[in-house]
Amino acid sequence: MTPTPRPHLADLPPYTPGRPAPQGAFKLSANENPYPPLPGVLAATTATLDALNRYPDMGATALYDALAARFGVATDRLALGTGSVSLIYQLLAAFCEPGDEVVYAWRSFEAYPIAVTVAGARSVQVPLTADARHDLPAMAAAVTDRTKVLLVCTPNNPTGPALTHTELAGFLGTVPAHVLVVVDEAYLEFVRMADPVDGLALARDFPHVVLTRTFSKAYGLAALRVGYAISTPEIAGALRAVALPFGVSTAGQAAAVASLAAEAELLARVDALVAERDRVLAGVRAAGWSVPEAQGNFVWLPTVRVSELAAAAAELGLVVRPLGDGVRASIGEPEAGDLLIKLAESFRP
């Protein structure tokens, strides 16, 4: 006899990270912010390096205080993780027993089925609508007595559309109180639409809701892995209870605090990325592609010729993210956007 892992891990789907870009190519495969850290954020981060021999502040006091002040919530309603994806794993570990059901749209964030399988739970995938949006009535109908968690990614990664506050609040009113609803807002800072989701209002009005957010995307701290959740003290406490001790590094904590202090300047960069996103989206559509609404920092190119499109992108110097039924391309530098439009003009879906 030799040690064997739990049997359900044999069904674990792989997570394929965005490929690094070769020299001279643009990396559009990981939804990263193309801008480097602001000087103040970089200084706050490097100031921590002389304490690499010390563990981080496990209580993350300064960051919890900064988040509480920024969002007007008590610190006991907050939980930290190494990115919002870590918080998803923590939530499933805290709330799911083996065999419990987790409902989510598909296609959506590719880490969801992995996290569900690791928790020993069962995925219930609800197909997106024809315009690549969450089918909320079908998701509500998929909830059973075995459902413990429901995941809602808005804007939806990788397809791009976001839910309105009215439709999401109406949907939450139909979800039983025993079901934890995770509103994954990794891209909320990029949303520009009428009636955007007010996550803080949802977390206040619905005690079975938890928001997950990240400093990786809009704030440009992807390498430091800092995410946070907002919910009730009970749910946030459960998240903290299952968190990896000392998970968020000293550098990550300092960079996140400095980013909140420099938020106005950081979000001006987001405005520039949104303008570039809208330019690229218009160019791709003008080339004849039927592309969904884009509310994140990426565009979705639906195609059955996924491998061919990714290869054509590579020939132009673009590294994109091929998925099962399309290709996701992050918004990067304007030069990358020009090449992405050129790709759309030269390739038929």
BAZA-837758 format. One record per residue (C-alpha): residue number from 1; residue in three letters; x, y, z. Coordinates in steps of 0.25 Angstrom, whole numbers, padded with zeros to 4 digits. Each point is the difference from the previous one (the first is absolute). Last residue first. Layout:
<dovos>
- NUM / ALA / X / Y / Z
...
</dovos>
This chain:
<dovos>
- 349 / PRO / -0057 / 0133 / -0147
- 348 / ARG / 0006 / 0007 / -0012
- 347 / PHE / 0014 / 0005 / 0002
- 346 / SER / 0007 / 0012 / -0007
- 345 / GLU / -0008 / 0011 / 0006
- 344 / ALA / -0001 / -0006 / 0014
- 343 / LEU / 0015 / -0001 / 0000
- 342 / LYS / 0002 / 0014 / -0004
- 341 / ILE / -0009 / 0005 / 0011
- 340 / LEU / 0008 / -0008 / 0010
- 339 / LEU / 0013 / 0006 / -0006
- 338 / ASP / -0005 / 0014 / 0002
- 337 / GLY / -0004 / -0004 / 0014
- 336 / ALA / 0014 / -0005 / 0003
- 335 / GLU / 0005 / 0014 / -0005
- 334 / PRO / -0010 / 0006 / 0009
- 333 / GLU / 0006 / -0007 / 0012
- 332 / GLY / -0008 / -0011 / 0007
- 331 / ILE / -0014 / -0004 / 0000
- 330 / SER / -0001 / -0015 / 0002
- 329 / ALA / -0003 / -0010 / -0011
- 328 / ARG / -0010 / -0012 / 0002
- 327 / VAL / -0001 / -0010 / -0010
- 326 / GLY / -0012 / -0009 / -0003
- 325 / ASP / -0007 / -0013 / 0002
- 324 / GLY / 0009 / -0008 / 0009
- 323 / LEU / 0010 / 0010 / 0004
- 322 / PRO / 0011 / 0007 / -0007
- 321 / ARG / 0007 / 0011 / 0008
- 320 / VAL / 0008 / 0010 / -0009
- 319 / VAL / 0015 / 0002 / -0002
- 318 / LEU / 0001 / 0011 / -0011
- 317 / GLY / 0012 / 0002 / -0009
- 316 / LEU / -0007 / 0000 / -0013
- 315 / GLU / 0003 / -0015 / -0003
- 314 / ALA / -0004 / -0003 / 0014
- 313 / ALA / -0014 / 0006 / -0003
- 312 / ALA / -0001 / -0010 / -0012
- 311 / ALA / 0004 / -0011 / 0009
- 310 / ALA / -0011 / 0003 / 0010
- 309 / LEU / -0010 / 0002 / -0011
- 308 / GLU / 0004 / -0014 / -0006
- 307 / SER / -0001 / -0007 / 0014
- 306 / VAL / -0014 / 0006 / 0003
- 305 / ARG / -0007 / -0002 / -0014
- 304 / VAL / -0014 / -0003 / 0006
- 303 / THR / 0000 / 0015 / 0003
- 302 / PRO / -0005 / 0010 / 0010
- 301 / LEU / 0009 / 0012 / 0002
- 300 / TRP / -0001 / 0005 / 0014
- 299 / VAL / 0006 / 0014 / 0004
- 298 / PHE / 0008 / 0004 / 0012
- 297 / ASN / 0001 / 0010 / 0011
- 296 / GLY / -0014 / -0003 / 0005
- 295 / GLN / -0014 / 0006 / -0005
- 294 / ALA / 0001 / -0006 / -0014
- 293 / GLU / -0014 / -0002 / -0007
- 292 / PRO / 0001 / -0013 / -0008
- 291 / VAL / 0007 / 0000 / -0014
- 290 / SER / -0006 / -0003 / -0013
- 289 / TRP / 0012 / 0002 / -0009
- 288 / GLY / -0001 / 0007 / -0013
- 287 / ALA / 0013 / 0009 / 0000
- 286 / ALA / -0009 / 0011 / 0005
- 285 / ARG / -0002 / -0008 / 0012
- 284 / VAL / 0014 / -0002 / 0003
- 283 / GLY / 0003 / 0015 / -0002
- 282 / ALA / -0012 / 0004 / 0009
- 281 / LEU / 0005 / -0010 / 0011
- 280 / VAL / 0015 / 0005 / -0001
- 279 / ARG / -0005 / 0015 / 0001
- 278 / ASP / -0009 / -0004 / 0012
- 277 / ARG / 0011 / -0007 / 0007
- 276 / GLU / 0010 / 0011 / -0002
- 275 / ALA / -0010 / 0010 / 0006
- 274 / VAL / -0001 / -0010 / 0012
- 273 / LEU / 0015 / -0001 / 0001
- 272 / ALA / 0001 / 0015 / 0001
- 271 / ASP / -0011 / 0001 / 0010
- 270 / VAL / 0008 / -0011 / 0008
- 269 / ARG / 0012 / 0009 / 0000
- 268 / ALA / -0008 / 0011 / 0006
- 267 / LEU / -0004 / -0011 / 0010
- 266 / LEU / 0014 / -0001 / 0005
- 265 / GLU / 0001 / 0015 / 0002
- 264 / ALA / -0013 / 0001 / 0008
- 263 / GLU / 0004 / -0013 / 0008
- 262 / ALA / 0014 / 0005 / 0005
- 261 / ALA / -0004 / -0002 / 0015
- 260 / LEU / -0006 / -0013 / -0004
- 259 / SER / 0012 / -0004 / -0008
- 258 / ALA / 0009 / 0003 / 0012
- 257 / VAL / -0008 / -0009 / 0009
- 256 / ALA / 0000 / -0011 / -0010
- 255 / ALA / 0015 / 0001 / -0002
- 254 / ALA / 0003 / -0001 / 0014
- 253 / GLN / -0009 / -0012 / 0002
- 252 / GLY / 0007 / -0007 / -0012
- 251 / ALA / 0014 / 0003 / 0004
- 250 / THR / -0003 / -0006 / 0014
- 249 / SER / -0006 / -0012 / -0007
- 248 / VAL / -0014 / -0005 / 0001
- 247 / GLY / 0000 / -0014 / 0004
- 246 / PHE / 0005 / 0001 / 0014
- 245 / PRO / -0008 / -0012 / 0004
- 244 / LEU / -0008 / -0006 / -0011
- 243 / ALA / -0015 / 0004 / 0001
- 242 / VAL / -0010 / -0010 / 0006
- 241 / ALA / -0004 / 0009 / 0012
- 240 / ARG / 0001 / 0013 / -0008
- 239 / LEU / -0010 / -0005 / -0009
- 238 / ALA / -0009 / -0005 / 0011
- 237 / GLY / 0001 / 0014 / 0007
- 236 / ALA / -0004 / 0007 / -0013
- 235 / ILE / -0012 / -0008 / -0001
- 234 / GLU / -0004 / 0002 / 0015
- 233 / PRO / 0003 / 0015 / 0000
- 232 / THR / -0009 / 0002 / -0013
- 231 / SER / 0007 / 0002 / -0013
- 230 / ILE / 0011 / 0007 / -0007
- 229 / ALA / 0012 / -0008 / -0006
- 228 / TYR / 0014 / 0004 / -0003
- 227 / GLY / 0011 / -0003 / -0010
- 226 / VAL / 0015 / 0002 / 0000
- 225 / ARG / 0010 / -0009 / -0009
- 224 / LEU / 0013 / 0008 / -0001
- 223 / ALA / 0003 / -0003 / -0014
- 222 / ALA / -0014 / 0005 / -0005
- 221 / LEU / 0002 / 0014 / 0007
- 220 / GLY / -0006 / 0008 / -0012
- 219 / TYR / -0011 / 0008 / 0008
- 218 / ALA / -0010 / -0003 / -0011
- 217 / LYS / 0003 / -0015 / -0001
- 216 / SER / 0008 / -0006 / 0012
- 215 / PHE / -0006 / 0008 / 0011
- 214 / THR / -0011 / -0010 / 0001
- 213 / ARG / -0015 / -0001 / 0004
- 212 / THR / -0009 / -0010 / 0006
- 211 / LEU / -0014 / 0004 / 0005
- 210 / VAL / -0008 / -0009 / 0009
- 209 / VAL / -0015 / -0001 / 0000
- 208 / HIS / -0009 / -0009 / 0009
- 207 / PRO / -0003 / 0013 / 0009
- 206 / PHE / -0007 / 0007 / -0011
- 205 / ASP / -0002 / 0015 / 0002
- 204 / ARG / 0014 / 0004 / 0004
- 203 / ALA / 0008 / -0009 / -0009
- 202 / LEU / -0009 / 0005 / -0012
- 201 / ALA / 0002 / 0014 / 0004
- 200 / LEU / 0015 / -0002 / 0000
- 199 / GLY / -0001 / -0007 / -0013
- 198 / ASP / -0006 / 0012 / -0007
- 197 / VAL / -0002 / -0007 / -0014
- 196 / PRO / 0000 / 0010 / -0011
- 195 / ASP / -0013 / 0007 / -0004
- 194 / ALA / 0004 / 0005 / -0014
- 193 / MET / 0014 / -0004 / -0004
- 192 / ARG / 0015 / 0002 / 0001
- 191 / VAL / 0006 / -0011 / 0008
- 190 / PHE / 0015 / -0001 / 0001
- 189 / GLU / 0001 / 0002 / 0015
- 188 / LEU / -0009 / -0012 / 0002
- 187 / TYR / 0010 / -0010 / -0006
- 186 / ALA / 0003 / -0010 / 0011
- 185 / GLU / -0015 / 0001 / 0005
- 184 / ASP / -0003 / -0014 / 0003
- 183 / VAL / -0014 / 0001 / 0006
- 182 / VAL / 0000 / -0013 / 0009
- 181 / VAL / -0014 / -0004 / 0004
- 180 / LEU / -0001 / -0010 / 0012
- 179 / VAL / -0012 / -0008 / -0001
- 178 / HIS / -0008 / -0002 / 0013
- 177 / ALA / -0008 / 0013 / -0002
- 176 / PRO / -0007 / -0006 / -0012
- 175 / VAL / 0003 / 0008 / -0013
- 174 / THR / -0012 / 0008 / -0006
- 173 / GLY / 0004 / 0013 / 0006
- 172 / LEU / 0014 / -0001 / -0005
- 171 / PHE / -0006 / 0000 / -0014
- 170 / GLY / -0007 / 0013 / 0002
- 169 / ALA / 0013 / 0006 / 0005
- 168 / LEU / 0008 / -0005 / -0012
- 167 / GLU / -0011 / 0005 / -0010
- 166 / THR / 0000 / 0014 / 0006
- 165 / HIS / 0014 / 0001 / 0003
- 164 / THR / 0003 / -0003 / -0015
- 163 / LEU / 0008 / -0012 / -0004
- 162 / ALA / 0014 / 0001 / -0007
- 161 / PRO / 0003 / -0005 / -0014
- 160 / GLY / 0015 / -0004 / -0003
- 159 / THR / 0001 / -0014 / -0005
- 158 / PRO / 0012 / -0005 / 0008
- 157 / ASN / -0003 / 0003 / 0011
- 156 / ASN / -0013 / 0006 / 0003
- 155 / PRO / -0001 / 0014 / 0005
- 154 / THR / -0006 / -0005 / 0009
- 153 / CYS / 0003 / -0014 / 0004
- 152 / VAL / -0011 / -0006 / 0008
- 151 / LEU / 0003 / -0013 / 0008
- 150 / LEU / -0011 / -0007 / 0008
- 149 / VAL / 0003 / -0008 / 0012
- 148 / LYS / -0006 / -0011 / 0009
- 147 / THR / -0010 / -0006 / -0010
- 146 / ARG / -0005 / -0014 / 0005
- 145 / ASP / -0014 / 0005 / 0002
- 144 / THR / 0000 / 0004 / -0014
- 143 / VAL / 0004 / 0012 / -0008
- 142 / ALA / 0000 / -0002 / -0015
- 141 / ALA / -0013 / 0008 / -0002
- 140 / ALA / 0007 / 0012 / 0005
- 139 / MET / 0011 / -0002 / -0010
- 138 / ALA / -0010 / -0001 / -0011
- 137 / PRO / -0007 / 0013 / 0004
- 136 / LEU / 0014 / 0007 / 0001
- 135 / ASP / 0005 / -0004 / -0014
- 134 / HIS / 0014 / 0007 / 0002
- 133 / ARG / 0004 / 0007 / -0013
- 132 / ALA / 0007 / -0005 / -0012
- 131 / ASP / -0010 / 0006 / -0010
- 130 / ALA / -0006 / -0014 / -0003
- 129 / THR / -0003 / -0002 / 0015
- 128 / LEU / 0011 / -0007 / 0008
- 127 / PRO / -0002 / -0014 / 0004
- 126 / VAL / -0002 / -0004 / 0014
- 125 / GLN / 0011 / -0009 / 0006
- 124 / VAL / -0003 / -0008 / 0013
- 123 / SER / 0013 / -0004 / 0005
- 122 / ARG / 0001 / -0010 / 0011
- 121 / ALA / 0007 / 0001 / 0014
- 120 / GLY / 0013 / -0007 / 0004
- 119 / ALA / 0006 / 0014 / 0004
- 118 / VAL / 0011 / -0003 / -0011
- 117 / THR / -0011 / -0002 / -0010
- 116 / VAL / -0006 / 0013 / 0003
- 115 / ALA / 0013 / 0007 / -0001
- 114 / ILE / 0003 / -0006 / -0014
- 113 / PRO / -0014 / 0003 / -0005
- 112 / TYR / 0001 / 0014 / 0004
- 111 / ALA / 0015 / 0003 / -0005
- 110 / GLU / -0005 / 0001 / -0014
- 109 / PHE / -0008 / 0013 / 0003
- 108 / SER / -0013 / -0001 / -0008
- 107 / ARG / -0005 / -0008 / -0012
- 106 / TRP / -0008 / -0004 / 0007
- 105 / ALA / -0009 / 0006 / 0010
- 104 / TYR / 0001 / -0005 / 0015
- 103 / VAL / -0006 / -0009 / 0010
- 102 / VAL / 0007 / -0008 / 0010
- 101 / GLU / -0006 / -0013 / 0005
- 100 / ASP / 0004 / -0007 / 0013
- 99 / GLY / 0006 / -0014 / -0002
- 98 / PRO / 0011 / 0002 / 0010
- 97 / GLU / -0004 / 0011 / 0010
- 96 / CYS / 0001 / 0014 / -0005
- 95 / PHE / 0000 / 0013 / 0009
- 94 / ALA / 0014 / 0002 / 0005
- 93 / ALA / 0008 / -0007 / -0011
- 92 / LEU / -0009 / 0007 / -0011
- 91 / LEU / 0002 / 0013 / 0006
- 90 / GLN / 0016 / -0002 / 0002
- 89 / TYR / 0001 / -0004 / -0015
- 88 / ILE / -0008 / 0012 / -0004
- 87 / LEU / 0009 / 0009 / 0009
- 86 / SER / 0012 / -0005 / -0007
- 85 / VAL / -0005 / 0004 / -0013
- 84 / SER / -0002 / 0014 / 0005
- 83 / GLY / 0015 / 0001 / 0002
- 82 / THR / 0008 / -0005 / 0011
- 81 / GLY / -0011 / 0002 / 0010
- 80 / LEU / -0006 / 0010 / 0010
- 79 / ALA / -0013 / 0000 / 0007
- 78 / LEU / -0009 / 0012 / 0004
- 77 / ARG / -0013 / 0001 / 0008
- 76 / ASP / 0008 / 0001 / 0013
- 75 / THR / 0007 / 0012 / -0005
- 74 / ALA / -0013 / 0008 / 0001
- 73 / VAL / -0004 / 0006 / -0014
- 72 / GLY / 0001 / 0014 / -0006
- 71 / PHE / 0006 / -0005 / -0013
- 70 / ARG / 0013 / 0008 / 0001
- 69 / ALA / 0001 / 0001 / 0015
- 68 / ALA / -0002 / -0015 / 0002
- 67 / LEU / 0010 / -0003 / -0011
- 66 / ALA / 0011 / 0009 / 0006
- 65 / ASP / -0003 / -0006 / 0014
- 64 / TYR / 0001 / -0014 / -0006
- 63 / LEU / 0013 / 0003 / -0007
- 62 / ALA / 0007 / 0007 / 0012
- 61 / THR / -0004 / -0012 / 0009
- 60 / ALA / 0004 / -0011 / -0009
- 59 / GLY / -0003 / -0010 / 0012
- 58 / MET / 0011 / -0009 / -0005
- 57 / ASP / 0010 / 0011 / 0000
- 56 / PRO / 0010 / -0006 / -0010
- 55 / TYR / 0011 / -0009 / 0005
- 54 / ARG / 0014 / 0005 / 0001
- 53 / ASN / 0013 / -0003 / -0007
- 52 / LEU / -0005 / 0008 / -0012
- 51 / ALA / 0000 / 0013 / 0009
- 50 / ASP / 0010 / 0008 / -0009
- 49 / LEU / -0010 / -0002 / -0011
- 48 / THR / -0011 / 0008 / 0006
- 47 / ALA / 0004 / 0013 / -0005
- 46 / THR / 0000 / -0005 / -0014
- 45 / THR / -0015 / -0001 / 0000
- 44 / ALA / -0003 / 0014 / 0006
- 43 / ALA / 0009 / 0005 / -0011
- 42 / LEU / -0007 / -0007 / -0011
- 41 / VAL / -0013 / 0005 / 0004
- 40 / GLY / 0005 / 0014 / 0001
- 39 / PRO / 0006 / -0001 / -0014
- 38 / LEU / -0013 / -0006 / -0006
- 37 / PRO / 0002 / -0014 / -0004
- 36 / PRO / 0002 / -0004 / -0014
- 35 / TYR / -0011 / 0002 / -0011
- 34 / PRO / -0004 / -0013 / -0008
- 33 / ASN / -0011 / -0004 / 0010
- 32 / GLU / -0001 / -0015 / -0001
- 31 / ASN / -0012 / -0007 / -0007
- 30 / ALA / 0009 / -0013 / -0001
- 29 / SER / 0002 / -0003 / -0015
- 28 / LEU / 0002 / 0014 / -0006
- 27 / LYS / 0015 / -0001 / 0001
- 26 / PHE / 0006 / 0009 / -0011
- 25 / ALA / 0012 / -0006 / -0008
- 24 / GLY / 0014 / 0006 / -0001
- 23 / GLN / 0007 / -0011 / 0008
- 22 / PRO / -0010 / -0012 / 0001
- 21 / ALA / -0012 / 0002 / 0009
- 20 / PRO / -0003 / -0009 / 0011
- 19 / ARG / -0012 / -0009 / -0002
- 18 / GLY / -0013 / 0003 / 0008
- 17 / PRO / -0002 / -0011 / 0010
- 16 / THR / -0006 / -0013 / -0003
- 15 / TYR / -0008 / -0006 / 0012
- 14 / PRO / -0002 / -0014 / -0002
- 13 / PRO / -0013 / -0007 / 0003
- 12 / LEU / 0000 / -0009 / 0013
- 11 / ASP / -0008 / -0013 / -0003
- 10 / ALA / 0011 / -0009 / 0006
- 9 / LEU / -0001 / 0009 / 0012
- 8 / HIS / -0013 / -0007 / 0003
- 7 / PRO / 0007 / -0012 / 0005
- 6 / ARG / 0007 / 0007 / 0012
- 5 / PRO / 0015 / -0001 / -0001
- 4 / THR / 0007 / -0014 / 0001
- 3 / PRO / 0011 / -0004 / 0010
- 2 / THR / 0006 / -0013 / -0004
- 1 / MET / -0004 / -0014 / 0003
</dovos>
